Amino acid sequence: MARDLAPGTVYRRGRLRVYLGSAPGVGKTYRMLDEAHRRQDRGAEVVVGFIECHGRRFTEGLVDGLEVMPRTRRTYRDAEFEEMDLEAVLARRPSVVLVDELAHTNIPGGRHPKRWQDVEELLAAGIDVITTVNIQHLESLNDVVQKITGIPQRETVPDEVVRRADQIELVDMAPQALRRRMAHGNVYKAEKVDAALSNYFRVGNLTALRELALLWVAGRVDEGLRDYRAAHRIDRVWETRERVVVALTGGPEGETLIRRAARISDRTAGGDLLAVHVTRSDGLAGASSGALAQQRQLVETLGGSYHVVVGDDIPTALLAFARAHDATQLVLGTSRRGRINRFLTGPGTGQTTVDASEDIDVHMVTHEFTGRGRLPALGRRHSRRRTIAGYAAGLIVPLLLTVALSPFRSTLNLTTDALIFQLGVVAVALLGGALSALLASVIASVLLNYFFIPPLHTLTIDEANNIVALVVFATVALTVSTVVDHAGRLTSRAARATAEAETLSTLAGSVLRGADALPALLEKSRTAFGMDSVALLDSLTGETIARSDAETDGDVETGSQEEATEVAVGERAVLVLTGRRLPAADQRVLTAFAAHVAAALERDRLAVVAAEVEPIKAADRMRTALLAAVSHDLRTPLAAALASVGSLRSPDVEFSPEDQDELLATADESLVKLTRLVDNLLDMSRLQAGALTLHLAPTLLEDVLMRAVDSLTDPYAPVQPLDLDTVPAVLADPPLLERVLANVITNALRYNAPGAPVLVTASHHADQVEIRVIDRGPGIAPEDRDQVFLPFQRLGDTDNTTGVGLGLALSRGLAEAMGGSLEVEDTPGGGTTMLLTLPAAPETRTGEPGIALLERSADR
């Protein structure tokens, strides 16, 4: 296809330029042709591969002077279409080719199903391509555009194809200006203008499409800017637009910071809000997962995005995130630490961040929790009993070691004694923490000096080496005890974090367990926290929504010693746990439980709403389908009545009395049929709403069948009744039975063998009458028999112009409402038999069918 390349010649990949339109008619093709002329004037070899001018004279005028490649013709479904001749363009190998409508679907028979794939091959061959596409044809926006305009876009192009373009130029126009162009006939032909302006090209639609195009191109520009900065190693923030980052710790001040950051972001159009939480690399940060979950939900509600980064140095991690996202402002909360705490531990995260922020503005937001922190903890939090035991050990262990080592004073040297005392200090640290170990090290130092360092039984020291040894002992003992305490703290937090993760993992599984999610969550929360009972209450009425109680002995008295813990679940519920006092650490996990309970409660509510809406939707679908199913029956008598009345009123023709009587009879008969059909339609609507009262009366099949056949579209249809006069009357609603028979016979006629009549027979068995409608068609497979009674199901038939496949579904529903049934049987010798079973009418004492009307309500 392409000409041979000279040895050693290397052809680069072609460059792609895309004119992206916010809507059809904004001038993409015009701009593309204008660019082609500019390039041709500069000496480039430009050809038109495919152009679609849509009859616009100004656009067609720009094609003059450009080389146009001949198109190839393809036949599809007995029609001829023109497409771009890809082989000819590749053989011609120009420097630039124009290809209009990038999202176009090619007619079958070419090398690629999509035009954008043709463009990809041209680019791979080293040919530059200029093309056009509208924003509604981008794959990622397809569903959004359909929701806005109500029109599905069947031709789409992957976003990545357009994103890879070397140049993207937005072709935009104000909605009012585009509508004026259309009104002047510069976009569509005159006969299409009114329909277009009142449908797709409404001002609201065009404004929304314009916003989508601007935002999409803005995102592409932002990507290009980031790539440029990365390629040129530019670390400085470029304040192209406001991006506000709010730092969250999981503390109670989080919501205040988020709302403050949102107000800052909203001051400028197009501002971005980003929330970030820095977690330690060991995963042992003490942030509340429940509080973070609520704060994340608030951020997303305000239109922001939530991010989590890992880093042990929080200021460095925050600033690295802010610079990576070109943040212009950083929002932090003032420290919760008190003055003494800040004095002991030095500058906090906020001050360190401000010092290193450089060109990023940092907002330190005050809140009600400022300065309410406590002194830094020097040890782990133990139970009261274990804390007392630690201090006691700090006093006793050094004394016991002194008593134990005194007899061996002559055989053991000072180094050995110091190591044994150090071991005792470590043991105290493991038991009671750093403070008890500090006490033990001080006492051990005094005892070591008094009993083991010469001169004995004094606090003085003769040799300088012994002074050094004592100082080293005290320092090592304190350092080791601190490290041991810290390791123990990390181990404890790791164990708790593992337990919390396992608990929350179980929670996630509970939420996925369908209808049992809420009871399972309450039971899990009761057992996880060791409570006597857990109840979910309505916060407004106090009513119990769900409850889980422990199995207790009836002799055990509870109530006076129990304590209750409450946590809010959404806006209208509260979770109440009764039993022991819940520690603060457990309350953090309880918040996560409450979030899962809220999700399960909301899902249950949505399920109830969906269940309430579904019958209404089903009824609406049924009524709509019923209108479509009987529309042709309504049109026929209406047309006949109108024709008869119109003929009688015509002044141009004089009819004889006999002709007038015939026309009046035709109009009268047609109006009677029309009235009957409308009554049936209204009755069916009431039946679907559960408000239809059936008037059951003894009904002769022969009379109803005659009316049913007369109501058919073809009154001369080959329908042959047999043995109808030998069966008793049935108990039925005559108009509805007529509709059932008409639908069943119509279905039989549609699938019957040509020339064969449809047989209608009846037989009497006990208190039931069986009516069979028999055809000689292809029959119905046993596995498909239930499907034919589903609405909108027409097996083997794709022509919907004769109905919507609702007749048999309605017929079965009416038969069941009248106390009968409708089933499918095989016809001996081939075909289908519809078996309609109805109750026989009760007989009077004389043996004649009863004439009293019976009424009953139809239950659906």
Secondary structure as UniProt FT lines:
FT   TURN            7..8
FT   STRAND          16..21
FT   TURN            24..25
FT   HELIX           28..41
FT   TURN            42..43
FT   STRAND          46..50
FT   TURN            54..55
FT   HELIX           57..63
FT   TURN            64..65
FT   STRAND          67..68
FT   STRAND          72..76
FT   TURN            77..78
FT   STRAND          79..83
FT   HELIX           86..92
FT   STRAND          96..99
FT   TURN            102..103
FT   TURN            108..109
FT   HELIX           115..124
FT   TURN            125..126
FT   STRAND          128..134
FT   HELIX           135..137
FT   HELIX           139..141
FT   HELIX           142..149
FT   HELIX           159..163
FT   STRAND          167..171
FT   HELIX           175..183
FT   TURN            184..185
FT   HELIX           190..198
FT   TURN            199..201
FT   HELIX           203..231
FT   TURN            232..233
FT   STRAND          243..248
FT   TURN            252..253
FT   HELIX           254..266
FT   TURN            269..270
FT   STRAND          272..279
FT   TURN            281..282
FT   HELIX           289..301
FT   TURN            302..303
FT   STRAND          305..310
FT   HELIX           314..324
FT   TURN            325..326
FT   STRAND          329..333
FT   HELIX           339..345
FT   HELIX           349..356
FT   TURN            358..359
FT   STRAND          361..365
FT   TURN            368..371
FT   HELIX           384..405
FT   HELIX           406..408
FT   TURN            409..411
FT   HELIX           414..432
FT   HELIX           434..452
FT   TURN            456..457
FT   HELIX           464..511
FT   HELIX           514..516
FT   HELIX           517..529
FT   STRAND          533..538
FT   TURN            539..541
FT   STRAND          544..549
FT   TURN            554..555
FT   STRAND          563..569
FT   TURN            570..572
FT   STRAND          573..579
FT   HELIX           584..649
FT   TURN            651..652
FT   HELIX           657..688
FT   TURN            689..690
FT   STRAND          693..699
FT   HELIX           701..710
FT   TURN            715..716
FT   STRAND          719..722
FT   HELIX           724..726
FT   STRAND          730..732
FT   HELIX           734..751
FT   TURN            754..755
FT   STRAND          758..765
FT   TURN            766..767
FT   STRAND          768..774
FT   HELIX           782..784
FT   TURN            785..786
FT   HELIX           787..789
FT   TURN            791..792
FT   TURN            795..796
FT   TURN            801..802
FT   HELIX           807..817
FT   TURN            818..819
FT   STRAND          821..826
FT   TURN            828..829
FT   STRAND          832..840
FT   TURN            845..846
FT   STRAND          854..857
//
